[in-house]
Amino acid sequence: MANQHDVHNEAHGHEHHGLDKKKIWSVFGILLFLTVIEFIIALWIIPKGYMSHSVGVYIYIILTLMKAYYIVAYFMHLKYEKLGLQLVLSLSFIFIIYFIVLLLIEGDYLRDHMFS
């Protein structure tokens, strides 16, 4: 006997593939691995001088963006949405980051030229 959720999905012509326990633990393992790498970089590699601070920061930012992708894609279920919604949300995020960077750059410009 089909439950009401299955009948609703069949009526709309699509099936929502949720996360099973194996996939949840897989994503958890990836997030845990990325977090451990971030801690090793922040607490051991950079302070010991094995890597410059600026390179460590860039690697740290990349790892954090990878974690954000997994969280948004799997735990916020964006991976299972239609491509149009994925593109709209992704482009919005990119523009927000772009505007933040522009504000930071222009803020330094005004500070350096107005108050010096």
C-alpha distances in whole Angstrom, upper triangle without the diagonal:
4,6,10,12,10,10,14,15,14,16,19,19,19,17,18,19,20,22,21,24,26,26,27,30,31,32,33,35,37,38,39,41,42,43,45,47,48,49,51,53,54,55,57,57,59,61,62,63,61,60,61,60,59,57,55,54,53,51,50,49,47,45,44,43,41,39,39,37,34,34,33,31,29,29,29,27,29,29,25,27,28,32,34,33,34,37,38,37,39,42,42,42,45,47,47,48,51,52,52,54,56,57,58,60,62,62,64,66,67,68,70,72,72,73,75
4,7,8,6,7,10,11,10,12,15,15,15,13,15,16,17,20,19,22,24,24,25,28,29,29,31,33,34,35,37,39,40,41,43,45,45,47,49,50,51,53,54,55,56,58,60,61,59,57,59,57,56,54,53,51,50,48,47,46,44,42,41,40,38,36,36,34,31,31,30,28,26,26,26,23,26,25,22,23,25,28,30,29,30,33,34,33,35,38,38,39,41,43,43,45,47,48,49,51,53,53,55,57,58,59,61,63,64,65,67,69,69,70,72
4,6,6,7,9,10,11,13,15,16,15,13,14,16,16,18,18,21,23,24,24,27,28,28,30,32,33,34,35,38,39,39,42,43,44,45,48,49,49,51,53,53,55,57,58,59,57,56,57,55,55,53,51,50,49,47,45,44,43,41,39,38,36,35,34,32,30,29,28,27,24,24,24,22,24,24,21,22,24,28,29,27,29,32,32,32,34,37,37,37,40,42,41,43,45,46,46,49,51,51,52,55,56,56,59,61,61,62,65,66,66,67,70
4,6,5,6,9,10,11,13,14,14,13,14,16,16,19,20,22,25,25,25,28,29,29,30,33,34,34,36,38,39,39,42,44,44,45,48,49,49,51,53,54,55,57,59,59,58,56,57,55,54,53,51,49,48,47,45,43,42,41,39,37,36,34,33,32,30,28,27,26,24,23,23,21,23,24,20,21,22,26,27,25,27,30,30,30,32,35,35,35,38,40,39,41,44,44,45,47,49,49,51,53,54,54,57,59,59,60,63,64,64,65,68
4,5,5,6,9,10,11,13,11,10,10,12,12,16,17,20,22,21,21,25,26,25,27,30,30,30,33,35,35,36,39,40,40,42,45,45,46,48,50,50,51,53,55,56,54,52,53,51,50,49,47,46,44,43,41,40,38,37,35,34,32,31,29,28,26,25,24,22,20,20,19,17,19,20,16,17,19,23,24,22,23,27,27,26,29,31,31,32,34,36,36,37,40,41,41,44,46,46,47,50,51,51,54,55,56,57,59,61,61,62,65
4,5,5,6,9,10,11,10,8,9,11,13,16,16,20,22,21,22,25,26,26,28,30,31,31,33,35,36,37,39,41,41,43,45,46,47,49,51,51,52,54,56,57,55,53,54,52,51,50,48,47,45,44,42,41,39,38,36,35,33,32,31,29,27,26,25,23,21,21,21,18,20,20,16,17,19,22,24,23,24,27,28,27,29,32,32,33,36,37,37,39,41,43,43,45,47,48,49,51,53,53,55,57,58,59,61,63,63,64,67
4,6,5,6,9,10,11,10,12,15,16,19,20,23,26,25,25,29,30,29,31,34,34,35,37,39,39,40,43,44,45,47,49,50,50,52,54,54,55,58,59,60,58,56,57,55,54,53,51,50,48,46,45,44,42,41,39,37,36,35,33,31,30,29,27,26,24,24,23,21,23,22,19,19,20,24,25,24,26,29,29,29,31,34,34,35,37,39,39,41,43,44,45,47,49,49,51,53,54,55,57,59,60,61,63,65,65,66,68
4,6,5,6,9,9,9,11,14,15,19,20,23,26,24,25,28,29,28,30,33,33,33,36,38,38,39,42,43,43,45,47,48,48,50,52,52,53,56,58,58,56,54,55,53,52,50,49,47,46,44,43,41,40,39,37,35,34,33,31,29,28,27,25,23,22,22,21,18,20,20,17,16,17,21,22,21,23,26,26,26,28,31,30,31,34,36,36,38,40,41,41,44,45,46,48,50,51,51,54,55,56,57,60,61,61,63,65
4,5,5,6,6,5,7,11,13,16,18,21,23,22,22,26,26,26,28,31,30,31,34,35,35,36,39,40,41,43,45,45,46,48,50,50,51,53,55,56,54,52,52,51,49,48,46,45,43,42,41,39,37,36,35,33,31,30,29,27,25,25,23,21,20,20,19,16,18,17,14,14,15,18,19,19,20,23,24,24,26,28,29,29,32,34,34,36,38,39,40,42,44,44,46,48,49,50,52,54,55,56,58,60,60,61,64
4,5,5,6,7,10,13,15,19,20,24,25,24,25,28,29,28,31,33,33,34,36,38,38,40,42,43,43,46,48,48,49,51,53,53,54,56,58,58,56,54,55,54,52,51,49,48,46,45,44,42,40,39,38,36,34,33,32,29,28,28,26,24,23,24,23,20,21,20,16,16,17,20,21,21,23,25,26,27,29,31,31,32,35,36,37,39,41,42,43,45,47,48,49,51,52,53,55,57,58,59,61,63,63,65,67
4,6,8,10,12,16,18,22,23,27,28,27,28,31,32,31,33,36,36,36,39,40,40,42,44,45,46,48,50,50,51,53,55,55,56,58,60,60,58,56,57,55,54,52,51,49,47,46,45,43,41,41,39,37,36,35,33,31,30,30,27,25,25,25,24,21,22,22,18,17,17,21,21,21,23,26,26,27,29,31,31,33,35,36,37,39,41,42,43,45,47,47,49,51,52,53,56,57,58,59,61,63,63,64,67
4,6,8,11,14,17,20,22,26,27,26,26,30,30,29,31,34,33,34,37,38,38,39,42,43,43,45,48,48,48,51,53,52,53,56,58,58,56,53,54,52,51,49,48,46,44,43,42,40,38,38,37,34,33,32,31,28,28,27,25,23,22,23,21,18,19,19,15,14,14,17,18,17,20,22,22,23,25,27,28,29,32,33,34,36,37,38,40,42,43,44,46,48,49,50,52,53,54,56,58,59,59,61,63
4,7,10,13,16,20,22,25,26,24,26,29,29,28,31,33,33,33,36,38,37,39,42,42,42,45,47,47,48,51,52,52,52,55,57,57,55,53,53,52,50,48,47,46,44,43,42,40,38,37,36,34,32,32,30,28,27,27,25,22,22,23,22,19,19,18,15,14,13,16,17,18,20,22,23,24,26,27,28,30,32,33,34,36,38,39,40,42,44,45,46,48,49,50,53,54,55,57,59,60,60,62,64
4,7,9,13,16,18,22,23,21,22,26,25,24,27,29,29,29,32,34,33,35,38,39,39,41,43,44,45,47,48,48,49,52,53,53,51,49,50,48,47,45,44,43,40,39,38,36,34,34,33,30,29,28,27,24,23,23,21,19,18,20,19,15,16,15,11,11,11,14,16,16,17,20,21,21,23,25,26,27,29,31,32,33,35,37,38,39,41,42,44,46,47,48,50,52,53,54,56,57,58,60,62
4,6,9,13,14,18,19,18,19,22,22,22,24,27,26,27,30,31,31,33,35,36,37,39,41,42,43,45,46,46,47,50,51,52,49,47,48,47,46,44,42,41,39,38,37,35,33,32,31,29,27,27,26,23,21,22,20,17,16,18,17,13,15,14,10,11,12,15,17,17,17,21,22,22,23,26,27,27,29,32,32,33,35,37,38,39,41,43,44,46,47,48,50,52,53,54,56,58,58,60,61
4,6,10,12,16,17,15,16,19,19,18,21,23,23,24,26,28,28,29,32,33,33,36,38,38,39,41,43,43,44,46,48,48,46,44,45,44,43,41,39,38,36,35,34,32,30,29,28,26,24,23,22,20,18,18,16,14,13,14,13,10,12,11,7,9,11,14,16,15,15,19,20,19,21,24,24,25,27,29,29,30,33,34,35,37,39,40,41,43,44,45,47,49,50,51,53,55,55,57,58
4,7,9,13,13,11,13,16,16,15,18,20,20,21,24,25,25,27,30,30,31,33,35,36,37,39,40,40,41,44,46,46,44,42,43,42,41,39,37,36,35,33,32,31,28,27,26,24,22,21,21,18,16,17,16,13,11,13,13,10,12,10,7,10,12,15,18,17,16,20,21,20,21,24,25,25,27,30,30,30,33,35,35,37,39,40,41,43,45,45,47,49,50,51,53,55,56,57,58
4,6,10,11,9,10,13,14,13,15,18,18,19,21,23,23,25,27,28,29,31,33,34,35,37,38,38,39,42,43,44,42,40,42,40,39,38,36,35,33,31,30,29,27,25,24,23,21,19,19,17,15,14,14,12,9,10,11,8,11,10,8,11,14,17,19,17,17,20,22,20,21,24,25,24,27,29,29,29,32,34,34,35,38,39,39,42,44,44,46,48,49,50,52,54,54,55,57
4,7,8,6,6,10,10,10,12,14,15,16,18,20,20,22,24,25,26,28,30,31,32,33,35,35,37,39,40,41,39,38,39,38,37,35,33,32,31,29,28,27,25,23,22,21,19,17,17,16,13,13,13,11,8,8,11,9,12,11,10,13,17,19,21,19,18,22,23,21,21,25,26,24,27,30,29,29,32,34,33,35,38,38,39,41,43,43,45,47,49,49,51,53,54,54,56
4,6,5,6,9,10,11,12,14,16,17,18,20,21,23,24,26,27,29,30,32,33,34,36,36,38,40,41,42,40,39,41,40,39,37,35,34,33,31,30,29,27,25,24,24,21,19,20,19,15,15,16,14,11,12,14,12,16,14,13,17,20,22,25,23,22,25,27,25,25,29,29,28,30,33,33,32,35,37,37,38,41,42,42,44,46,46,48,50,52,52,54,56,57,57,59
4,6,5,6,8,10,10,12,14,15,16,18,20,21,22,24,26,27,28,30,31,32,33,34,36,38,39,40,38,38,40,38,38,36,34,33,33,30,29,29,27,24,24,24,21,19,20,19,16,16,17,16,12,12,16,15,18,17,16,20,23,25,28,26,24,28,29,27,27,31,31,29,31,34,34,33,36,38,37,39,42,42,42,44,47,47,48,50,52,52,54,56,57,57,59
4,6,5,6,9,10,10,12,14,15,16,18,20,21,23,24,26,27,29,30,31,32,33,35,37,38,39,36,36,38,37,37,35,32,32,31,29,27,28,26,23,23,23,20,18,20,19,15,16,18,16,13,14,17,16,18,17,17,20,23,25,28,26,24,27,29,27,27,30,31,29,31,34,34,33,36,38,37,38,42,42,42,44,47,47,48,50,52,52,53,56,57,57,59
4,5,5,6,8,10,11,12,14,15,17,18,20,21,23,24,26,27,29,30,31,31,33,35,36,37,35,34,36,35,34,32,30,30,29,26,25,25,23,20,20,20,17,15,17,15,12,13,14,12,9,11,14,12,15,13,13,17,20,21,24,23,20,24,26,23,23,27,28,26,27,31,30,30,33,35,34,35,38,39,39,41,43,43,44,47,49,49,50,53,54,54,56
4,5,5,6,9,10,11,12,14,15,16,18,20,21,22,24,26,27,28,29,30,32,34,35,36,34,33,35,34,33,31,29,29,28,25,24,24,22,19,19,19,16,14,15,14,11,11,13,12,8,8,12,12,15,13,14,18,21,22,25,23,21,24,26,23,23,26,27,25,27,30,29,28,32,34,32,34,37,38,37,39,42,42,43,46,47,47,49,51,52,52,54
4,5,5,6,9,10,10,12,14,15,16,18,20,21,22,24,25,26,27,28,30,32,33,34,32,32,34,33,33,31,28,28,28,25,23,24,22,19,19,20,17,14,17,16,12,13,16,15,11,12,15,15,18,17,18,21,24,25,28,26,24,27,29,26,25,29,29,27,29,32,31,30,33,35,34,35,38,39,38,40,43,43,44,46,48,48,49,52,53,53,54
4,5,5,6,9,10,11,12,14,15,17,19,20,21,23,24,26,26,27,29,31,32,33,30,30,32,31,31,29,26,26,26,22,22,22,20,17,18,18,15,13,15,14,11,12,15,13,11,12,16,15,17,15,17,20,23,24,27,25,22,25,27,25,24,27,28,26,27,31,30,29,32,34,33,33,37,38,37,39,42,42,43,45,47,47,48,51,52,52,53
4,5,5,6,8,10,11,12,14,15,17,18,20,21,23,24,25,25,27,29,31,31,29,28,30,29,29,26,24,24,23,20,19,19,17,14,14,15,11,10,12,11,7,8,11,10,8,9,12,12,14,13,15,18,21,21,24,22,19,22,24,21,20,24,25,22,24,27,26,25,28,31,29,30,33,34,33,36,38,38,39,42,44,43,45,47,49,49,50
4,5,5,6,9,10,10,12,14,15,16,18,20,21,22,23,24,26,28,29,30,29,28,29,28,28,26,24,23,23,20,19,19,18,15,14,15,13,10,12,13,9,9,13,13,10,10,14,15,17,16,18,21,24,25,27,25,22,25,26,23,22,26,26,24,25,29,27,26,29,31,30,31,34,35,34,36,39,38,39,42,44,43,45,48,48,48,50
4,5,5,6,9,10,10,12,14,15,16,18,20,21,22,22,24,26,27,28,26,26,28,27,27,25,22,23,23,19,18,19,18,14,15,16,13,11,14,14,11,12,16,15,13,14,17,18,19,18,20,23,26,26,29,27,24,27,29,26,24,28,29,26,27,30,29,28,31,33,31,32,35,36,35,37,40,40,40,43,45,44,45,48,50,49,50
4,5,5,6,9,10,11,12,14,15,17,18,20,21,21,23,25,26,27,24,23,25,25,25,22,20,20,19,16,15,16,14,11,12,13,10,8,12,11,8,11,14,13,12,13,16,17,18,16,19,22,24,24,27,25,22,24,26,23,22,25,26,23,24,27,27,25,28,30,29,29,32,33,32,34,37,37,37,40,42,42,43,46,47,47,48
4,5,5,6,9,10,11,12,14,15,16,18,19,20,21,23,25,26,24,23,24,23,23,21,19,18,18,15,13,14,13,10,10,11,9,6,9,10,8,8,12,12,11,12,14,16,17,16,19,21,24,24,26,24,21,23,25,22,20,24,24,21,22,25,24,22,26,28,26,26,30,31,29,32,35,34,35,37,39,39,40,43,44,44,45
4,6,5,6,9,10,11,12,14,15,16,17,18,20,22,23,25,23,22,24,23,24,22,19,19,19,16,14,16,15,11,12,14,12,9,13,14,11,12,16,16,15,14,18,19,20,20,23,25,28,28,30,28,25,27,29,25,24,27,28,24,25,29,27,25,29,31,28,29,32,33,31,34,37,36,36,39,41,40,41,45,46,45,46
4,5,5,6,9,10,11,12,14,15,16,16,18,20,21,22,20,20,22,21,22,20,17,18,18,14,13,15,14,10,12,14,11,10,14,14,12,14,17,17,16,17,20,21,22,21,24,26,29,28,31,29,26,28,29,26,25,28,28,25,26,29,28,26,29,31,29,29,32,33,31,33,37,36,36,39,41,40,41,44,46,45,46
4,5,5,6,9,10,11,12,14,15,15,16,19,20,21,19,18,20,19,19,17,14,14,14,11,10,11,10,6,8,10,8,7,11,12,11,12,15,16,16,16,19,20,20,20,23,25,27,27,29,27,24,25,27,24,22,25,25,22,22,26,25,22,25,27,25,25,29,30,28,30,33,33,32,35,37,37,38,41,42,42,42
4,5,5,6,9,10,10,12,14,14,16,18,19,20,19,18,20,18,19,17,14,14,15,12,10,12,12,8,8,12,10,8,11,14,12,13,16,17,17,17,19,21,22,22,25,27,29,29,31,28,25,27,28,25,23,26,26,22,23,26,25,22,25,28,25,25,29,29,27,29,33,32,32,35,37,36,37,40,41,41,41
4,5,5,6,9,10,10,11,12,14,16,17,19,17,17,19,18,19,18,14,15,16,13,11,14,14,10,12,15,13,12,15,17,16,16,20,21,20,20,22,24,25,25,28,30,33,32,34,32,29,30,32,29,27,29,30,26,27,30,28,26,29,31,28,28,32,32,30,32,35,34,34,37,39,38,39,42,43,43,43
4,5,5,6,9,10,10,10,12,14,15,16,14,14,16,15,16,14,11,13,13,10,9,12,11,8,10,13,12,12,15,16,16,17,20,21,21,21,23,25,25,25,28,30,32,31,33,32,28,29,31,28,26,28,29,25,25,28,27,24,27,29,27,26,30,31,28,30,33,33,32,35,37,36,37,40,42,41,41
4,5,5,6,8,10,10,11,13,15,16,14,13,15,13,14,13,9,10,11,8,6,9,10,7,8,12,11,11,13,16,16,16,19,20,21,21,23,25,25,25,28,30,32,31,33,31,27,28,30,27,24,27,27,23,23,26,25,22,24,26,24,23,27,27,25,27,30,29,29,32,34,33,33,37,38,38,38
4,5,5,6,8,9,10,12,13,15,14,14,15,14,16,15,11,12,14,12,9,13,14,11,11,15,15,14,16,19,18,19,22,23,23,23,25,27,27,27,31,32,35,34,36,34,31,32,33,30,28,30,30,26,26,29,27,25,27,29,26,26,29,30,27,29,32,31,30,34,36,34,35,38,40,39,39
4,6,5,5,6,9,10,11,13,11,12,14,13,16,14,11,13,14,12,10,14,15,12,14,17,16,16,19,21,20,21,24,25,25,25,28,30,30,29,33,35,37,36,38,36,33,34,35,32,30,32,32,28,28,31,30,27,29,31,29,28,31,32,29,30,34,33,32,35,37,36,36,40,41,40,40
4,6,6,5,6,9,10,10,9,9,10,10,12,10,7,9,11,9,8,11,12,11,12,16,16,15,18,20,20,21,24,25,26,26,28,30,29,29,33,34,36,35,37,35,32,32,34,31,28,30,30,27,26,29,28,24,26,29,26,25,28,29,26,27,31,30,29,32,34,33,33,36,38,37,37
4,6,7,6,7,10,11,11,10,11,9,12,11,8,9,12,10,8,12,14,12,13,16,17,16,18,21,21,22,24,26,26,26,28,30,30,30,34,35,37,36,37,35,32,33,34,31,28,30,30,26,26,29,27,24,26,28,25,24,27,27,24,26,29,28,27,30,32,30,31,34,36,35,35
4,6,7,6,9,11,11,12,13,12,15,14,11,12,15,14,12,15,17,15,16,19,20,19,21,24,24,24,27,29,29,28,30,33,33,33,36,38,40,39,41,39,35,36,37,34,32,34,34,30,30,32,30,27,30,31,28,27,31,31,28,29,33,31,30,33,35,33,33,37,39,37,37
4,6,6,6,9,9,10,12,12,15,14,11,13,16,14,13,17,18,16,18,21,21,20,23,25,25,26,29,30,30,30,32,34,35,34,38,39,42,41,42,40,37,38,39,36,34,36,36,32,32,34,33,29,32,34,30,29,33,33,30,31,35,33,32,35,37,35,35,39,41,39,39
4,6,5,6,5,6,9,9,12,11,8,12,14,12,12,15,16,15,17,20,20,20,23,25,25,26,29,30,30,31,32,34,34,34,37,39,41,39,41,39,36,37,38,35,32,34,35,31,30,33,32,28,30,32,29,28,31,32,29,29,33,32,30,33,36,34,34,37,39,38,38
4,6,5,6,5,6,6,9,9,7,9,12,11,11,14,16,15,17,20,20,21,23,25,26,26,29,30,31,31,33,35,34,34,38,39,41,40,41,39,36,36,37,34,32,33,33,30,29,31,30,26,28,30,27,25,28,29,26,26,30,29,27,30,33,31,30,34,36,34,34
4,5,8,8,9,8,12,13,10,12,16,15,14,17,19,18,19,23,23,23,25,28,28,29,31,33,34,33,35,37,37,37,41,42,44,43,44,42,39,39,40,37,35,36,36,33,32,34,32,29,31,32,29,28,31,31,27,28,32,30,28,32,34,32,31,35,37,35,34
4,6,8,10,11,14,14,12,15,17,16,16,20,21,20,22,25,25,25,28,30,30,31,34,35,35,36,37,39,39,39,43,44,46,45,46,44,41,41,43,40,37,39,39,35,34,37,35,32,33,35,32,30,34,34,31,31,35,34,32,34,37,35,34,38,40,38,37
4,5,7,8,12,11,10,13,16,15,16,19,20,20,22,24,25,25,28,30,30,31,34,35,36,36,38,40,39,39,43,44,46,44,45,44,40,40,42,39,36,37,38,34,33,35,34,30,32,34,31,29,32,32,29,29,33,32,30,32,35,33,32,36,38,36,35
4,7,9,12,11,10,13,15,13,15,18,19,18,20,23,23,24,26,28,28,30,32,33,34,35,36,38,38,37,41,42,44,42,44,42,39,39,40,38,35,36,37,33,32,35,34,30,31,34,31,29,32,33,30,30,34,33,31,34,36,35,34,37,40,38,37
4,6,8,7,6,10,11,10,12,15,16,16,18,20,21,22,24,26,26,28,30,31,32,33,34,36,35,35,38,40,41,39,41,39,36,36,37,35,32,33,34,30,29,31,30,27,28,30,28,25,28,30,26,26,30,30,28,30,33,32,31,34,36,36,35
4,6,5,6,9,10,11,12,14,16,17,18,20,21,23,24,26,27,29,30,32,33,34,35,37,35,35,39,40,41,39,40,39,36,35,37,34,31,32,33,29,28,30,29,25,26,28,25,23,26,27,23,23,27,27,24,27,30,28,27,30,33,32,31
4,6,5,6,9,10,10,12,14,15,16,18,20,21,22,24,26,27,28,30,32,32,33,35,34,34,38,38,40,38,39,37,34,34,35,32,29,30,30,27,26,27,26,23,24,25,23,20,23,24,21,21,25,24,22,24,27,25,25,28,30,29,29
4,5,5,6,9,10,11,13,14,15,17,19,20,21,23,25,26,27,29,30,31,31,33,32,32,36,36,38,36,36,35,32,31,32,30,27,27,28,24,23,24,24,20,20,22,20,17,20,21,18,18,22,21,19,22,25,23,23,26,28,28,27
4,5,5,6,8,10,11,12,14,16,17,19,20,21,23,25,26,27,29,30,30,32,31,30,34,35,36,34,35,34,31,30,31,29,26,27,28,24,22,25,24,20,21,24,22,19,22,23,20,20,24,24,22,25,28,27,26,29,32,31,31
4,5,5,6,9,10,10,12,14,15,16,18,20,21,22,24,26,27,28,29,30,29,29,33,34,36,34,35,34,30,30,31,29,26,27,28,24,23,25,24,21,22,24,22,20,23,24,21,22,25,25,23,26,29,28,27,31,33,32,32
4,5,5,6,9,10,10,12,14,15,16,18,20,21,22,24,26,26,27,29,28,28,32,32,34,32,33,31,28,28,29,26,23,24,25,21,20,22,21,17,19,21,18,16,20,20,17,18,22,22,20,23,26,25,25,28,30,29,29
4,5,5,6,9,10,11,12,14,15,17,19,20,21,22,24,25,26,27,26,26,30,30,31,29,30,29,26,25,26,24,21,22,23,19,18,20,19,16,17,19,17,15,18,20,17,18,22,22,21,23,26,25,25,28,30,30,30
4,5,5,6,9,10,11,12,14,15,17,19,20,21,23,24,25,26,25,25,28,29,31,29,30,29,25,25,27,24,21,23,24,20,19,22,21,18,19,22,20,18,22,23,21,21,25,25,24,27,30,29,29,32,34,34,34
4,5,5,6,9,10,11,12,14,16,17,18,20,21,22,23,25,24,24,28,28,30,29,30,28,25,25,26,24,21,23,23,19,19,21,20,17,19,21,19,18,21,22,20,21,25,24,24,26,29,28,28,32,33,33,33
4,5,5,6,9,10,10,12,14,15,16,18,20,20,21,23,21,22,26,26,28,26,27,25,22,22,23,20,18,19,19,16,15,18,16,13,15,18,15,14,18,19,17,18,22,22,21,24,26,26,27,30,31,31,32
4,5,5,6,9,10,11,13,14,15,16,18,19,20,21,20,20,24,24,26,24,25,24,20,20,22,19,16,18,19,16,15,18,17,14,16,19,17,16,20,21,20,21,24,24,24,27,29,29,29,32,34,34,35
4,5,5,6,9,10,11,12,14,15,17,18,19,20,19,19,23,24,26,24,26,25,21,22,23,20,18,20,21,17,17,20,19,17,19,22,20,19,23,24,22,24,27,27,27,29,32,31,32,35,37,37,37
4,5,5,6,9,10,11,12,14,15,16,17,19,18,18,22,23,25,24,25,23,20,21,22,18,16,19,19,15,15,18,17,14,17,19,17,17,21,22,20,22,25,25,25,28,30,29,31,34,35,35,36
4,5,5,6,9,10,10,12,14,15,15,17,15,16,19,20,22,20,21,20,16,17,18,15,13,15,15,12,12,15,14,12,15,17,16,16,19,20,19,21,24,24,25,27,29,29,31,33,35,35,36
4,5,5,6,9,10,10,12,14,15,16,15,14,18,19,21,20,21,20,16,17,19,16,14,17,18,14,14,18,18,15,18,21,20,19,23,24,23,25,28,28,29,31,33,33,34,37,38,39,40
4,5,5,6,9,10,11,11,13,14,14,14,18,19,22,21,23,20,17,19,20,17,15,18,19,15,16,20,18,17,20,22,20,21,24,25,24,26,29,29,29,32,34,34,35,38,39,39,40
4,6,5,6,8,10,10,10,13,12,13,16,17,19,19,20,17,14,16,17,13,12,15,15,12,13,16,15,14,17,19,18,18,22,23,22,24,27,27,28,30,32,32,34,36,37,38,39
4,5,5,6,8,10,10,11,10,10,13,14,16,15,17,15,12,14,15,12,10,14,14,12,13,16,16,15,18,20,19,20,23,24,24,26,28,29,30,32,34,34,36,38,39,40,41
4,6,5,6,7,9,10,10,9,13,14,17,17,19,17,14,16,18,15,13,17,18,15,17,20,19,18,21,24,23,23,27,28,27,29,32,32,33,35,37,37,39,41,42,43,44
4,6,6,5,7,9,9,10,13,14,17,18,19,17,14,17,18,14,14,17,17,14,17,20,19,18,21,23,22,23,26,27,27,29,31,31,32,35,37,37,38,41,42,42,44
4,6,6,5,7,6,8,11,11,14,14,16,13,10,13,14,11,10,14,14,12,14,17,16,16,19,21,20,22,25,25,26,28,30,30,32,34,35,36,38,40,41,41,43
4,6,6,5,5,5,8,9,12,12,14,12,9,12,14,11,11,15,15,14,16,19,19,18,21,23,23,24,27,28,28,30,33,33,34,37,38,39,40,43,43,44,46
4,6,5,7,6,8,11,14,15,17,15,13,16,17,15,15,18,19,17,19,22,22,22,25,27,26,27,30,31,31,33,36,36,37,40,41,41,43,46,46,47,49
4,5,8,9,10,12,16,17,19,16,14,18,18,15,16,20,19,17,20,23,22,22,25,27,26,27,30,31,31,33,35,35,37,39,41,41,43,45,46,46,48
4,6,8,9,10,14,15,16,13,12,15,15,12,13,17,16,15,18,20,19,20,23,24,24,26,28,29,29,32,34,34,35,38,39,39,41,43,44,45,47
4,5,6,7,11,13,14,12,10,14,15,13,14,17,17,16,19,22,21,22,25,26,26,28,30,31,32,34,36,36,38,40,41,42,44,46,46,47,49
4,5,5,8,9,11,8,7,10,11,9,10,14,14,13,16,18,18,19,22,23,23,25,27,28,29,31,33,34,36,37,39,40,42,43,44,45,47
4,6,8,9,12,10,8,11,13,12,12,15,16,15,17,20,21,21,23,25,26,27,29,31,31,33,35,36,37,39,41,42,43,45,46,47,49
4,7,9,12,10,9,13,14,13,14,17,18,18,20,23,23,24,26,28,29,30,32,33,34,36,38,39,41,42,44,45,47,48,49,50,52
4,6,8,7,7,10,11,11,12,15,16,16,18,21,21,22,24,26,27,29,30,32,33,35,36,37,39,41,42,43,45,47,47,49,51
4,6,6,6,9,10,11,12,14,16,17,19,20,22,23,25,26,28,29,31,32,34,35,36,38,40,41,42,44,46,47,48,49,51
4,6,5,6,9,10,10,12,14,15,16,18,20,21,22,24,26,27,28,30,32,33,34,36,38,39,40,42,43,45,46,47,49
4,5,5,6,9,10,11,12,14,15,17,18,20,21,22,24,26,27,29,30,32,33,34,36,37,39,40,42,43,44,46,48
4,5,5,6,8,10,11,12,14,15,17,18,20,21,23,24,26,27,29,30,31,33,35,36,37,39,41,42,43,44,46
4,6,5,6,9,10,11,12,14,15,17,18,20,21,23,24,26,27,29,30,31,33,35,36,38,39,41,42,43,45
4,6,5,6,8,10,10,12,14,15,16,18,20,21,22,24,26,27,28,30,32,33,34,36,37,39,40,41,43
4,6,5,6,9,10,11,12,14,15,16,18,20,21,22,24,26,27,28,31,31,33,34,36,37,38,40,42
4,6,5,6,9,10,11,12,14,15,17,19,20,21,23,24,26,27,29,30,31,33,35,36,37,38,40
4,5,5,6,9,10,11,12,14,16,17,18,20,21,23,24,26,28,29,30,32,33,35,36,37,39
4,5,5,6,9,10,10,12,14,15,16,18,20,21,22,24,26,27,28,30,32,33,34,36,37
4,5,5,6,9,10,11,12,14,15,16,18,20,21,22,25,26,27,28,30,31,32,34,36
4,5,5,6,9,10,11,12,14,15,17,19,20,21,23,24,26,27,29,30,31,33,34
4,5,5,6,9,10,11,12,14,15,17,18,20,21,23,24,26,27,29,30,31,33
4,5,5,6,9,10,10,12,14,15,16,18,20,21,22,24,26,27,28,29,31
4,5,5,6,9,10,11,12,14,15,16,19,20,21,22,24,26,26,28,30
4,5,5,6,9,10,11,12,14,15,17,18,20,21,23,25,25,27,28
4,5,5,6,9,10,11,12,14,16,17,18,20,21,23,24,26,27
4,5,5,6,9,10,10,12,14,15,16,18,20,21,22,23,25
4,5,5,6,9,10,10,12,14,15,16,18,20,21,22,24
4,5,5,6,9,10,11,12,14,15,17,19,20,21,22
4,5,5,6,8,10,10,12,14,15,16,18,20,21
4,5,5,6,9,10,10,12,14,15,16,17,19
4,6,5,6,9,10,11,12,14,15,16,18
4,5,5,6,9,10,11,12,14,16,17
4,5,5,6,9,10,11,12,14,15
4,5,5,6,9,10,10,12,14
4,6,5,6,9,10,11,12
4,5,5,6,8,10,11
4,5,5,5,8,10
4,6,6,6,8
4,6,6,6
4,6,6
4,6
4
